[in-house]
Amino acid sequence: MLTPSRWRLQQTVNEIAGPEITTGGQKRQHLALPRFAGLTAIASLHHHWPEYVMEVGEVGCYVFVACVVATLLQHPESIVRQSISSGIARRALMGLTMGTTAIAIVMSPWGKRSGGHFNPAITLTFYRLGKVEFWDAWLYIAAQFLGAISGVTLARIALPDALANHAVRYAVTVPGMYGSAVAFAAEVAISFILMITVLFAANRKILAPYTAYFVGTLIAMYYTFEAPLSGMSTNPARTFGSAFHANYWHALWIYFIGPSLGMLAAGELFLRVRRGDAPYCAKLHHANSEPCIFRHAQRKV
């Protein structure tokens, strides 16, 4: 739902977003926003600060849960760790918890309003696809990194000694047994699959209401089966938050470049399959009455 002020802002964005192009007899708008289209940084902060705060909270929640569950499953003195000896069973429990958390975030009032990105690579891809304004994209990304640091900070306060234990290490993301090359390839692959699923699900009327559940299912599967390869990130902010507190920077480039590359590639494939037709919106759940700061396509899902 657009308030009068937000409607005027949206009209401004649509007016400067670029001319329509004709492909196969059909008119389509230019795919990407101009570099500095829309609002200035100050104006973006003034009008869209609630969405930025929500992204801080969403990432913080996700990372806090990851730290707490990792402590329960990995700390040597944890009753859960002692009760579940199987590595794949512990990873499945981690995946189920994190997948459920992701679904809850996207379907929450905050997720429905901010778009439920809580991932810089997702925001960057939607910017490339012309759905997010320049300053919104970078302020979203800044908010996501701040949220990740804050989430680990809260977990550190709640579990000061346990979270720092060598078996937990602030839930850092590290390459698996096959090394950095395999970890990088795995991050590219799982991030590509996650983003292409989001794009095609959110832009099909019959599937759009279930986008969050597809995301949650993939996250659960990744933790269960892919984690031994790369540690399972797909999210630069989530990895940075833990690395920052643990002061552990080994192979951090994998978790910045891999997810971003994989999701941007998914965006390019999406455009090719749809012959340049951009997605409707940058929200993972856009069929709701919450305000929307993103640029919408001419036609609805």
Residue pairs with C-beta under 8 A, 6 or more apart in sequence:
1 289
1 290
1 291
1 292
2 10
2 291
2 292
3 291
5 47
6 47
6 291
6 292
6 293
9 38
9 39
9 47
9 293
10 295
10 296
12 38
13 33
13 37
13 38
13 133
13 295
14 295
16 34
16 37
16 38
17 29
17 30
17 33
17 34
17 37
17 130
17 295
18 29
18 30
18 32
18 33
18 34
18 130
19 29
19 30
20 27
20 28
20 29
20 30
21 27
21 28
21 29
21 30
21 276
22 28
23 275
23 276
24 275
28 276
28 277
28 278
29 130
29 278
29 297
29 298
30 130
31 129
31 130
31 271
31 276
31 278
32 127
32 128
32 129
32 130
33 127
33 130
33 132
33 133
33 134
33 295
35 134
36 134
37 133
37 134
38 44
38 133
38 134
38 135
38 136
39 47
39 48
39 133
39 135
39 136
40 135
41 135
41 139
44 133
44 135
44 136
44 139
45 52
45 139
47 293
48 136
48 139
48 293
50 113
51 113
51 114
51 115
51 136
51 140
51 293
52 139
52 140
52 142
52 143
53 143
54 110
54 111
54 113
54 114
55 114
55 117
55 118
55 140
55 143
55 144
55 147
56 143
56 144
56 146
56 147
56 150
57 110
57 147
58 105
58 108
58 110
58 111
58 114
58 116
58 117
58 118
58 147
59 118
59 119
59 143
59 144
59 145
59 147
59 148
59 151
59 237
59 238
59 241
60 147
60 148
60 150
60 151
60 154
61 101
61 105
61 151
62 98
62 101
62 102
62 105
62 118
62 151
62 238
63 147
63 148
63 151
63 152
63 155
63 171
63 237
63 238
63 241
63 242
64 151
64 152
64 154
64 155
65 97
65 98
65 101
66 98
66 151
66 171
66 238
66 242
67 151
67 152
67 155
67 156
67 159
67 163
67 168
67 170
67 171
67 242
68 155
68 158
68 159
69 93
69 94
69 97
69 98
70 94
70 168
70 171
71 78
71 155
71 159
71 162
71 163
71 165
71 168
71 171
72 78
72 80
72 81
73 80
73 81
73 84
73 90
73 93
73 94
74 81
74 90
74 165
74 167
74 168
75 81
75 162
75 165
75 167
75 168
76 165
76 167
77 162
78 162
81 90
84 90
84 93
88 224
91 223
91 224
91 225
91 227
91 228
92 220
92 223
92 224
94 223
94 224
94 227
95 219
95 220
95 221
95 222
95 223
95 224
96 220
98 219
98 220
98 223
99 215
99 216
99 217
99 218
99 219
99 220
99 223
100 216
100 220
102 212
102 215
102 216
102 219
103 212
103 213
103 215
103 216
105 111
105 116
105 118
106 112
106 116
106 211
106 212
106 215
106 284
106 285
107 116
107 212
107 285
108 116
109 290
110 116
111 212
111 284
111 285
112 283
112 285
112 288
112 290
113 290
113 291
113 292
115 126
115 281
115 282
115 283
115 284
115 286
115 294
116 212
116 283
116 284
116 285
117 123
117 126
117 140
117 144
117 282
117 284
118 144
118 147
118 235
118 237
119 144
119 234
119 235
119 236
119 237
119 238
119 259
120 140
120 141
120 144
120 145
120 235
120 236
120 237
120 260
121 191
121 195
121 234
121 235
121 236
121 259
121 260
121 262
121 263
121 264
122 195
122 198
122 263
123 132
123 137
123 140
123 141
123 144
123 282
124 137
124 141
124 260
124 263
124 264
125 195
125 263
125 264
125 266
125 267
126 132
126 137
126 279
126 282
126 294
127 134
127 137
128 264
128 267
129 267
129 270
129 271
129 278
129 279
129 282
130 278
130 295
131 278
131 279
131 281
131 282
131 294
131 295
132 140
132 282
132 294
132 295
133 293
133 295
136 293
136 294
141 237
144 237
145 236
145 237
145 240
145 241
147 237
147 241
148 237
148 238
148 240
148 241
148 242
148 244
149 240
149 241
149 244
149 245
150 241
151 241
152 163
152 170
152 171
152 241
152 242
152 244
152 245
153 245
155 163
155 170
156 163
156 164
156 170
156 245
162 168
163 170
163 171
164 170
169 242
169 246
169 248
170 242
170 245
170 246
170 248
171 242
172 231
172 239
172 242
172 243
172 246
172 248
173 230
173 231
173 232
173 233
173 238
173 239
173 242
173 243
173 255
174 231
174 248
174 250
174 251
175 182
175 183
175 229
175 230
175 231
175 251
175 254
176 182
176 183
176 186
176 227
176 228
176 229
176 230
176 231
177 228
178 229
180 251
180 254
182 229
182 230
183 229
183 230
183 231
183 251
183 254
183 258
184 230
184 254
184 257
184 258
186 226
186 229
186 230
186 258
187 230
187 233
187 234
187 254
187 255
187 258
187 259
187 262
188 258
188 259
188 261
188 262
188 265
189 262
190 218
190 222
190 226
190 230
190 232
190 234
190 262
191 234
191 258
191 259
191 260
191 261
191 262
191 263
191 266
192 262
192 263
192 265
192 266
193 218
193 262
193 266
194 215
194 218
194 219
194 234
194 262
194 263
194 266
195 262
195 263
195 266
195 267
196 266
196 269
196 270
197 214
197 215
197 218
198 211
198 214
198 215
198 284
199 266
199 267
199 270
199 279
200 207
200 270
201 207
201 208
201 210
201 211
201 214
202 208
202 211
202 279
202 280
202 281
202 283
202 284
202 285
202 286
202 301
203 279
203 280
203 301
204 301
205 301
207 214
208 285
208 286
208 287
208 301
209 285
209 287
211 284
211 285
212 284
212 285
215 284
219 234
222 232
222 234
223 232
226 232
230 254
230 258
233 239
233 255
233 258
233 259
234 259
234 262
235 255
235 259
236 255
236 256
236 259
236 260
239 252
239 255
239 256
240 252
240 255
240 256
242 248
243 249
243 252
270 279
271 277
271 278
277 297
278 297
279 297
280 286
280 296
280 297
280 299
280 300
280 301
281 292
281 294
281 295
281 296
281 297
282 294
282 295
283 292
283 294
286 292
286 301
287 301
